[in-house]
Amino acid sequence: MTAPTNKAAWLVKAGSPLEVADVPMPIPGPGEIVVKNAAITINPLDTHMQDVGVFVQQWPAIIGCDVAGEVYKVGADVTRFKKGDRVTGHAINLTTGRPQDGAYALYTVVPSDKAAILPDSIAFTDGAVLPLALEAAVCALSLKVPGDALPGVATPALGLPYPSLDEHVKPIGKVLIVYGGSSAVGSMTTQIATAAGIHVISIAGKHNFALSKSCGAVAVIDRADPDVVAQAVEAVRQSNLEFIGIFDAISSTPTYAHDLEILEKLGGGHLAAVHPPPADVPENVKAGMIFAVNDVAAPVWRDFVTPALESGRLQCLPRPMVVGKGLGSIQGALEKMRKGVSAAKIVVEL
Ligand SMILES: NC(=O)c1ccc[n+]([C@@H]2O[C@H](COP(=O)([O-])OP(=O)(O)OC[C@H]3O[C@@H](n4cnc5c(N)ncnc54)[C@H](OP(=O)(O)O)[C@@H]3O)[C@@H](O)[C@H]2O)c1
């Protein structure tokens, strides 16, 4: 039997299309697994990495964060996985810069504490939607102490509990607004917060109310409503719960303006953002930016993801939009991402 060979969709320089070419078969280090990818996803960041090379540490690069597939090899000290296991995992080229850690390849290295067994009932194309969004959600909710997201930009530190497998989890008496509840990161944060006993009020498009509710949001406010601020404030007051603050999964100039108005009316709180938050926030606002490669998610990967997928407590949402098959389809998938998606995650099968 001939040994399998590896190929990748390489990013050779900023602003150029991906090029499919050979790449050495990765060798897993201690604590790492090699995944034979069956499906990968496209994240908004990938388009910026391609356009301007942001975060690229080494050229040529293999980018991409989300993989689902079968374990091909395990490194030393790996006890949770064996060859042939079906997994979903978070590839971290973003922080290591190593080509073997990028998802746009047939075989990718994934840290074993950023992976989980995918139940047989869940397709690889569904399982691939989870990793980056899951780690972003846990980073947004459960960090206890601010760290560095980017130079000079701290992470948020909401210090909230991890999600529980108990379907009757005790409510913790706190309410969080998720701005952008239909986005991949917003819908996952809604799911994870709900599973931690947090009351979530989401802001999303009317066409995505059902999605946000299926993620656990108790109330959803129309993002297009001119009274979005007043409605959010009223929903928080009506909950009679302690206001945590806002997770802004969009983090644009208009959403920041709404966030600050809501926070002002509710006496301050956390503003956890996905991009650098406004520089000047009032003293009663604790603002930070998540960085979704963070060890805070390890216990969730280890103890929550697989049983929660089995029980349906964790759902692979938003739904995958499979746009092609093979490494040669990834460039077209990136073009689709540039046009934007509504409550969907772009997936390529390999
Ligand atoms: N810092 C980090 O570590 C990190 C990690 C992951 C992602 N991110 C960033 O987080 C952002 C979201 O990523 P994603 O993958 O979750 O995005 P996504 O799923 O592609 O976002 C698309 C969704 O956002 C909704 N949306 C857009 N503008 C909105 C607004 N003003 N109010 C409410 N909803 C709005 C859209 O709703 P409609 O359907 O109504 O159009 C759509 O459903 C991106 O900027 C990404 O780069 C940062």
The ligand as a MOL file (V3000), in Angstrom:
LIG
                    3D

  0  0  0     0  0            999 V3000
M  V30 BEGIN CTAB
M  V30 COUNTS 48 52 0 0 0
M  V30 BEGIN ATOM
M  V30 1 N -11.7030 38.2490 17.5590 0
M  V30 2 C -11.8820 36.9630 17.2670 0
M  V30 3 O -11.2200 36.0820 17.8260 0
M  V30 4 C -12.9190 36.5730 16.2570 0
M  V30 5 C -13.2470 35.2080 16.1080 0
M  V30 6 C -14.2470 34.8900 15.1830 0
M  V30 7 C -14.8660 35.8730 14.4310 0
M  V30 8 N -14.4650 37.1620 14.5960 0 CHG=1
M  V30 9 C -15.1570 38.2470 13.8450 0
M  V30 10 O -16.4980 38.2150 14.2630 0
M  V30 11 C -17.3260 38.6980 13.2220 0
M  V30 12 C -18.4530 37.7000 13.0170 0
M  V30 13 O -17.9270 36.4960 12.4870 0
M  V30 14 P -18.9390 35.3510 12.0740 0
M  V30 15 O -18.1750 34.2730 11.4130 0
M  V30 16 O -19.7630 35.0350 13.2540 0 CHG=-1
M  V30 17 O -19.7910 36.1630 10.9880 0
M  V30 18 P -20.9610 35.7030 10.0210 0
M  V30 19 O -21.6320 34.4860 10.5290 0
M  V30 20 O -20.4350 35.6750 8.6420 0
M  V30 21 O -21.9340 36.9880 10.1600 0
M  V30 22 C -23.0270 37.1090 9.3110 0
M  V30 23 C -24.2650 37.3420 10.1510 0
M  V30 24 O -24.1390 38.5820 10.8750 0
M  V30 25 C -25.3870 39.2320 10.8890 0
M  V30 26 N -25.2340 40.6870 11.0000 0
M  V30 27 C -24.5010 41.4890 10.1910 0
M  V30 28 N -24.6200 42.7870 10.5950 0
M  V30 29 C -25.4390 42.7820 11.6760 0
M  V30 30 C -25.9500 43.8020 12.5170 0
M  V30 31 N -25.6410 45.0820 12.3370 0
M  V30 32 N -26.7660 43.4450 13.5250 0
M  V30 33 C -27.1030 42.1520 13.7270 0
M  V30 34 N -26.6690 41.1340 12.9510 0
M  V30 35 C -25.8330 41.4450 11.9310 0
M  V30 36 C -26.0230 38.8570 9.5570 0
M  V30 37 O -27.3930 38.9630 9.7580 0
M  V30 38 P -28.4570 39.0950 8.5560 0
M  V30 39 O -28.7880 37.6800 8.2150 0
M  V30 40 O -29.5870 39.8390 9.1850 0
M  V30 41 O -27.7930 39.8260 7.4500 0
M  V30 42 C -25.5260 37.4180 9.3250 0
M  V30 43 O -26.4470 36.4380 9.7750 0
M  V30 44 C -16.4330 38.8790 11.9980 0
M  V30 45 O -16.0910 40.2390 11.8830 0
M  V30 46 C -15.2090 38.0430 12.3500 0
M  V30 47 O -14.0620 38.5030 11.7000 0
M  V30 48 C -13.5400 37.5400 15.4930 0
M  V30 END ATOM
M  V30 BEGIN BOND
M  V30 1 1 1 2
M  V30 2 2 2 3
M  V30 3 1 2 4
M  V30 4 1 4 5
M  V30 5 2 4 48
M  V30 6 2 5 6
M  V30 7 1 6 7
M  V30 8 2 7 8
M  V30 9 1 8 9
M  V30 10 1 8 48
M  V30 11 1 9 10
M  V30 12 1 9 46
M  V30 13 1 10 11
M  V30 14 1 11 12
M  V30 15 1 11 44
M  V30 16 1 12 13
M  V30 17 1 13 14
M  V30 18 2 14 15
M  V30 19 1 14 16
M  V30 20 1 14 17
M  V30 21 1 17 18
M  V30 22 2 18 19
M  V30 23 1 18 20
M  V30 24 1 18 21
M  V30 25 1 21 22
M  V30 26 1 22 23
M  V30 27 1 23 24
M  V30 28 1 23 42
M  V30 29 1 24 25
M  V30 30 1 25 26
M  V30 31 1 25 36
M  V30 32 1 26 27
M  V30 33 1 26 35
M  V30 34 2 27 28
M  V30 35 1 28 29
M  V30 36 1 29 30
M  V30 37 2 29 35
M  V30 38 1 30 31
M  V30 39 2 30 32
M  V30 40 1 32 33
M  V30 41 2 33 34
M  V30 42 1 34 35
M  V30 43 1 36 37
M  V30 44 1 36 42
M  V30 45 1 37 38
M  V30 46 2 38 39
M  V30 47 1 38 40
M  V30 48 1 38 41
M  V30 49 1 42 43
M  V30 50 1 44 45
M  V30 51 1 44 46
M  V30 52 1 46 47
M  V30 END BOND
M  V30 END CTAB
M  END
